[in-house]
Amino acid sequence: MKIASNHLSYCTNIHPAETWDQTREVLETHVLAVRNLLVNSGTLEVDQPFAIGLRLSAVAARELLEGENLAEFKQWLETTNTYVFTINGFPYGSFHGTRVKERVFMPDWSDRARLDYTKDLFKILSVIARPGTGASVSTLPGSHKTFQVNESRILANLVELAGWLESLAQKTGHDFHLGLEPEPLGHFENTAETLSFFERLHAAAGQSDIVRKRIGVNYDACHFALEYDAAHSALDALTRADIRISKIHLSSALALDPRDPAALAAIRPFDEPVYFHQALLRGMDGSVTRFADLPLCFAAVENGHCDPNCYEEMRVHFHIPLDTEPAPPLRSTRDQTREVLTWRRKNPDACQHYEIETYTWGVLPAGLQRPVEEQIAGEYRWVIANA
């Protein structure tokens, strides 16, 4: 669907699906159910096209490219009046029901397998994307800091992709672009590190105009809130540096006052074994202390290596539904998402692709869970009310 001149979807990574058959079932059940809820509530007109933010694993992408699968999918999109303008290409493999954590960064952009997978996603978009919508893929921020990879291989693969996308765009007429998604403890994670990385990427490209056009940033509101980077200043800094805003994820993190013992106790049920839940604490002097996961933060507090009374705020990488605040003493960072939507109104042409991305439904504490389609429909209504 559209908000003004921009395209809005929700990311189907909220639904477990690793093969193309499983993904197709998600589309035929959950996605159409969300669309029907929005139509029934008057949020979406009956004849209004409904956008799908598709997530495809490497296995599902390869299967979709086999035989008549892609042609049949394109026909299904036309029959159901749905369309795909973006694909989430961050998780390469399994994303639900098993330990994901650091594995979501594998293979990283130093590995040819990541490049080949991303090309598969753009090949799919070259067939199914509607004219004029643009076609984006979001991906990891190069690598993870702990992998200590050779950045030159990351840069080389991204430069190669940019040239390949330029050729594909010339053949098809689609505006293809990749969005690298900064995340806490990623190869680059905040505004300053993102600006620095893109300086090196542009310097590595012999013809940086093509790289600037085809390789940009996937701005995740949750991730930048975790870094304590205000939305307006971060987005303005990226655009001033002539870095393309490929896509914006509308998402929200957990926040709390670490000096409150009740708040520290309330955050413990969010410690679960599937995803990384990085914890970032801001000191009284504005400095930020980072923990790769909640258990490491708890351990540091318990063994005396981290005194929570020295910090004014703690933010945790756990995506919270946009239309629901956790019970006090916890809160969310959705005011940052409101700021993003305010920035969008002031800069309507700066980014065309917006996506609701709350993938944690399956691991939300029971008090925050409701039927998944109702959650997603509620988030759509919140976004539209604040857009």
N, C-alpha and C positions, 0 to 999 in steps of 0.2 A: 504494500500500500504506500501511499505518498503522504508526507506532511509538507505542504506547500510544494516546492520544487524538488524536495529530497525524497529518497526512497527509504522506507523503514521496514525491517523484518525482525523476526526473532531467530536466534541461532538454534538449529535442531540438535546441537551437541548436548542439549538437556535430556534427550531421549537415547537410551542405550541402543546402539546399532553399529555393527562392525562390517557386515557384508552388504552387498547391494540389495539382496532380498530383504534383509532386516530394515535397511534404510527405506526401501519402497513401502514396506508395511507401516513405518513411522509416518511417512508422508500421507498415506491413504487413511490413516486412523487419526493420530494425534494432531497433525497439521490441519487437516480439514475440519476437525472438531474445534480447534481454536478459531479458525476462520468463521465457522458457524456461530460460535458464541459471540464473536464481534458483530456479526450481522444481526443476530437476534437482539443484541443490546443497543443497536443503532449506531455503533461505533464505526462500522464499515457498511457502505452501500451494497446492496445485493449484487449489482453488476460491476462493482469496483474490483479491479485486479488485486490479488493478494500475493504479496512477495514472500518468498521462502529464503531464509538464510541457511543455506545447506551446509551440513557437515558430512564429509566423506573421508573415511579412512583410506589408507593406501590400497588395501584389499578391495574396498567397495569401488574406488575410482577405477582400478584396473578392470573389475568385473563390468562396470557400467560402459566401458569402452569396447567391450566384446560384443560381437554379433550385432543383433538389432536392438540391444538394450537402450542405447542412447536415442535412437530414432523413436522408440516406443515411449521413452520418458518425455521427449519433446512433445509428442502427441498428447500425452497425459497432461502436461502443463497447459497446453492449448485447450483441451477439453474441460479442465477444471478452472480455467481463467486464473491460473497462478503463474508466477514467473520467478526466476532465480537471477539475482544480480550480483550475489556474493557467495563465496564458499569459505568456510573456516578450514584452513589447511594447517593449523597449529598442531593438533594431535594426529600423529602419523598412524599410530596403532590403537590398541584398546584404550577406551576412555572412561569406562564404567565397570564397577564390580570387581576390580582388582587394583593392586597398588599402581598408581599412575606417577605421582610425585615427580622425581627427576626424569623418569622415562618419557614424559611428554615432550622433553627437549631432544629426544633421540629419534632418528638421526638428526644431527644439527646441520647448519648450513656449510660446514666444512666437508660434509659427506655428499658424494654425488647422488646418493639415494634420495636425499631431500630435494635436490634440484629436479630429478626425474619425476618424483611424486608431484611437485608443484606444477611442472609442465603438463602432467596428466590433468590436473584440475583446470588449467586454462584451456586445454583442448576440449574439455567438456563444456566450459563456458562459451567457447567459440561456436558451438553448435546450438546451445539452448538459450543463450542470453538474448533478450529482446533488443532490437535496435534502439539506441538512444539512452539506454539505462546505465551504460558503463558496465564493466565486469571486473570485480575485485576478488582477490584471495588474501586472507590474513594468515600470518605465519609467525613463528617464534622470533625473538630478537637476536638472531644469529646463532646463539648458543647459550650455555649456562656458565656463570663465572667459575664454578668449581671444575668445569671440564678443561679449562686452560688450553683452549684450542689455538691453532695458528690462524690468526685473523685474516691473513692474506688469502687463505683458501676460501673463507667466507666471502670476502670481497670479490674474488674472481668468479665464484659461482653466481653471485648476484649480478655482476656486470654481464656475464653470459646470458642470464635470464632476461635482463633488460633488452639486450639486442634481439633475442629470440621473440620476446613479446612485441617489439617494434615491428618485426617482420610479420608476425601473426596479425597484428592490428592493420597493417597495410593490406593484407589479403582479405580480411573479414569486415573491416570498417568498425570494429568494436574498440572502445577505449579500455584497454587492459591495464591494470595496475596492481602491484603487490604491496601489502601493508605489513611492515615489520612491527610486532607488538611488544613494546617495552613492558617488562614485568620485574618485580623485585627479585634481585640476584640473577637476572638475565645478563647476557653479555653487555647490554646497555639497559638501564632501568628507569632513569629519570630524565628530566628535561635536559640538564647539562650533559649527561652522558649520551643522550640521543643526538644532540647537536654535534658533539664531538665525533661520534661514529659516522654521521652522514658527511661531515667534512672529509673524513678519510675515504669514505666510499666515493664521493665525487672526485677526489684527487686521484683515486685508483682508476677511474673511468676515463678512457681516452676521449670520449665524446660524452661529457657529463649531461648534456641536454636530454639525451635519451634516458639516462639513468634517472634524472630528475622527473621525467614524465612517467616512467614506468615503475619506479621503486619509491615508496613513501612510508608513512607511518600509519599503523592501526592504533589509534588513540583509545585506550581503555580507561574509562572514567574511574573505575575501581582502582586500577593499578597506579594511576597518577595521584589519586587521593592517598593511597598508601604511602607514597613518597612525600606527602605534604606539599605537593606542587599545585598551586591554585590553577584552576582550569583556564581562566582567561589569560593569565600570564604565560602558561605553558603553550596553549594553542597559538597565541600571538607570536611567541618566540619561534615556534616551528614554521609558521607562515612567513615571518620576516626572513628566515633563513632559506626560503624557497624550497622547503621540504613539503612534498605533497601530503595532504591529509587524505589517505586512501579510504579509510573507514573510521567511524567512531562507534565504540562499544558503549552502550548505555548500561551501566552496572554500578553496584554499590558494595562497599566493604563494611566490616564491623568496626566499631570504635568504642573506646571505653577510657575511663580514668584509672590508670594503674595504681594510683594511691588508695583506691577504694577496694578493700579486701572482698567485698561482696561482688564487685565487678570482675575481679580475677577469678572468683569461684564460678561466676555465671558464664565465663568464656570456656570453661573446661568441657562442657558437652559438645563444643564445636571442634574438638580435637578428634579427628577420625583418620583412618589409615589410607584412604584412597588418594587424596590430593595434597599438594603442598599448601600449608596455611602459614605463609610467612608472617612474622610479627615485627612491626617497626615501631619503636618507641621514640618520641620526641622529648629531648631534655629541655630544661628551663632556658638553656642558651640557644635553642633552636637546632642543636645537633641531633642526628638520627642514629639510633642503635638498631641493627638488623639481626634477626634470627631467621634461619632458613625454614624453621617449622615450629609450630606451637610447643611440642614436647621439649625442644631445646630451650625455648624461653622459660617454660615452667622449671626446668632443671636449673637454669641459671639463677632464677629467683630463689629456689629452695636451697641451693648450695651457697648462697650469699654473693655470687658473682655479679648479680644484677639487683640493685635496690630499687624497687618500683616507686619509692617515694622521691626519687631523683628525676622523675619524668612527669610531664604534664598530660600526656596523651599516649594511647597505644592504639594502633590500627592493625587489623588482622585480615589477611587475604582469604576471605570467605564470602562469596557472592551472596548477597541478601536480596530477596525480591524487592523491586523498586517501590511497590505499593504497600509494603509492610515493614514497619519498624519493629526491631526486636524489643522485648520487654525491658524496662529499666532494671538494673543500672547500665545495660548495654544500649548502644545506639548505632546508627549507620552513617555512612558518608554520602547519603543521597542528595544533600545540599550541593555537593560537588557536581552531581549529574544535572541538577537544576541550573547550575552555572554554565555547564556545557550547552544546555538547551537555550539559555539566554544568549550565549556566544553565537549559536547557530542562527538565531533571529537577526543578530547584528551582521553576521557574515554568511548569508544564505548560499553563496556560491563557493565557499571555501571547501566544502565537503558535500558530496552527493549521497553517500552511503552511511546509513545509521542502522544499528543492530542492537536489539535487547539481548543481553548475554548473561543469564543467570543459570548456569549449568549444574548447580549444586542441589537440585531438588531431591535427588536420591539419598543425600547425606545430611539434609537439614534435620535439626532436632524436631521431635514430633510436634511441639507446640507451634512450629512455623510451617508445617506441611499441610497442604490441602490438595485436592485433585490437580494434577499438573496442568491440565488445560485451563482450569479456572485461574491458577496462578499466572499463567502467561497472558491470558485475556485481561486480568487485572493490571498487569504491568503495561500492556498496551494502553489501557485507559489512563493510567497515571502519566505515561509519556505524552499522550495527546493532550491531556489537561494542562501539562506544563510546557508544551511546545510553543 
